């Protein structure tokens, strides 16, 4: 299956430069400031920018919830593209139930703006539907708003 | 899950030098000569030696069976280690039902011999059991015999 049937996609034009958005995704100190829809927050994160590198976030909820996501980086094109997945843990060990591979793609839109695409790619229609029901569009949309606000300040 | 519970492992000392075994795995013209237990044979293969590179074999059976395996390379340490998976197609698209990641690890054993480990890593105990029932140990064992014969001639 090489079509996009099982993808969920968020596309935006963000009012911030591509380099600033790249920094917000790849520098953990910045990522922690926008990655979760508030009042959730990220208490720890790692983002190793090479194939097989560790990608990790710990998200915390207002009632003490704690969700740790661990995965690996698959591809890095500096300033343009990140792809990572939870299907593997570092060392390329198959991990749990593969949920998604996610790609982030940036392109200049002129006037200091950026075409922003965040794509969640799933193995099955069932997992795609589950992700959609978990609030993909609202959640990733709020995160993109927070990302834009932060990137404009850099 | 970062233990090896869902792995199937073949370990051998092969009577051939490490560099020759590496060539047999990474040069498609050589891989085709040993990769399938005969009378099955490989009619086409590709092995791109970088993360995200295409890994493909077409295996053919004596009664006209044709099995195409497509995946991507995850890690390459020249002369020492290959890891690849069918969980993705080139372009890092999630593909079908993830069956396994496979690693091949080589180390010098002295006297022109090589420690050879072929490991199939699965996401679930069910898929591991399925792979075992498909004849992992016999099939990969015969293939290792054929690999050794070819590598000794190089």
Interface residues (C-beta under 8 A of the other chain):
Chain A: X1 X2 X6 X51 X52 X74 X75 X83 X85 X87 X88 X89 X91 X92 X93 X94 X95 X96 X97 X98 X100 X101 X103 X121 X122 X123
Chain B: X1 X2 X6 X51 X52 X74 X75 X83 X85 X87 X88 X89 X91 X92 X93 X94 X95 X96 X97 X98 X100 X101 X103 X121 X122 X123
